Amino acid sequence: GKRFGSLPELGDEFNTGLVNAGASVVSIGNNIEDVISVTGDLASEFGLTLDKAADISAQVVDTAVATGLTNQQAAKLTGIFMKVSGLTADQAEHLIESTSQLAKQNRVAPVAVLEDMAAAAEEIAIFTKGSGENISRAAVQARAMGTSFGDSAKSASGVLNIEQSIRDQTEASVLAGVDLNLQRLRQLSF
């Protein structure tokens, strides 16, 4: 009742879904509270309906156990990939677990890579192409270089800002009829 209000008012289908999901996660060391928490996170942060969130909550808890993430981190990554990349819950789970495998193959801590991704929702939204596999590779490479995906994405945005600055300088030079050199100003800003 604390998370969703009066459970009977939410209907038998929702309540049955929660109970079934709770029962299915017991075998992996979790319980109904984990399911309720994940369901609430998916519904409140990513706009999934309560029924849809409850339907995939056991899958998200399973992904958390398989990858070493917290339930909240797994819910966040699943939600990001579903909303940003348009993936299904199954595809999001596959992407998260394959990212973990890619990190292991590259001798990088998988949990660190996935935590970086969970913490960089905005950057993922900006840089994701298609299925999100480019983000997985970028996150693993960033961690291999000793940085996070979020920091790498901010650096990439800075490069884009430099390109815009150069275009603006050229335009200002043409409009003013004077050759403006703002290179020193750019150096000082970084």
Disulfide bonds with the S-S distance in Angstrom:
none
